[in-house]
Amino acid sequence: MDYLKSLAEVFSTNLETPPSSIQFIDAALSCTSPPFAPPYTDPNQICIIRRHLISLLQNYPSLRPSIDTFTHDDGTTANLLNANGEMQVSSSTPAIPLTIWLHESYPFMAPIVLVSLNTSYPIYDNHPYVDSSGSVSSFYLVNWKYPGCNLSDLVHNLIKIFSHNHPFYYSAPSVYSFHPSLASKREAVDRLSCTLHYDMTELLSKTHVEVEELSTLREQMVRRAIIAEISVDEHETEISELKERVKILTDEADKVSSWLRVNDQSSFSEHPIEDAFEASDENSKVLLECLAADRATEDLIYSLDKVVEQGVVNLGTYLKQVRLLARDQFFGRAKLVKMGISLKWLD
């Protein structure tokens, strides 16, 4: 009885629906051949599907019914009824090719809505309602609940949200103004979810950049820590080697001192170390003194070179000291020349 009543309502209120579309829906729902039969078997379910589809086609004549094989995410396939066609949300925007698949458990499961990929207009990256494959996920679909939801209201909701956020990249998105009192709760939620989506996308993008920068900084710090550890190990090894050498030299010096105390005690008292070098005449004495001064000057200049290289003494102080030493060295050598002493002794 309910079924006949539904048929009467359909035929009395959908005079604008093409008869061919109604005939197609009836034929598809009544088909029982295994390769082509749809999975809708419950009489009440069939009645609801028929009523919803005819209402949808009446309200949106650009859509046409069809039945095709649908492949689910888990790889299973089913012959599902669908409504497909182009949906025009605005005269200034491209039409949206749309396919609405009726799930096996429709109307208790939400329909599957897909936007056909368009080579002329690519889908926006990070669109709040349409992913890169064309799958649509809106607040209406996510919160689908029968009997409060149906196909006509779904398409009406899609037109609303796509008028504010068109899925195709064709120009800069327009900003629409509206009065809060004119917006329904569902539209307000759609707008809010869209705003949150873009805010989250921007935040995730900034966070990703910061994470990359911190990762790069962390790698640099790790490399520096490794270099510092290697340097510390090298310095510790060098310090250990120097301590070992100092110990060896100290032991050798102690041995030499002990030997001298035992074997050469008289020579220390009778012949001072200064008397080991004694000049035979005045010229020899001058030569010896000048030679010692010249050698001392050379050693001092060499030491100054080293401390300049190590940064202990600045360049100005170094040049000043070298000039003074060079002048003294020059006068010493000039004195030898004046006395007729050859400078070959200095080589």
Secondary structure as UniProt FT lines:
FT   HELIX           2..13
FT   TURN            15..16
FT   HELIX           19..30
FT   TURN            34..36
FT   HELIX           43..59
FT   TURN            61..62
FT   STRAND          63..71
FT   TURN            73..74
FT   STRAND          77..87
FT   TURN            91..92
FT   STRAND          96..101
FT   TURN            104..108
FT   STRAND          112..115
FT   TURN            125..126
FT   TURN            132..133
FT   STRAND          135..136
FT   HELIX           139..142
FT   TURN            146..148
FT   HELIX           151..164
FT   HELIX           180..182
FT   HELIX           185..263
FT   HELIX           265..270
FT   HELIX           273..276
FT   HELIX           282..309
FT   TURN            310..311
FT   HELIX           315..338
FT   TURN            339..340
FT   HELIX           343..346
//
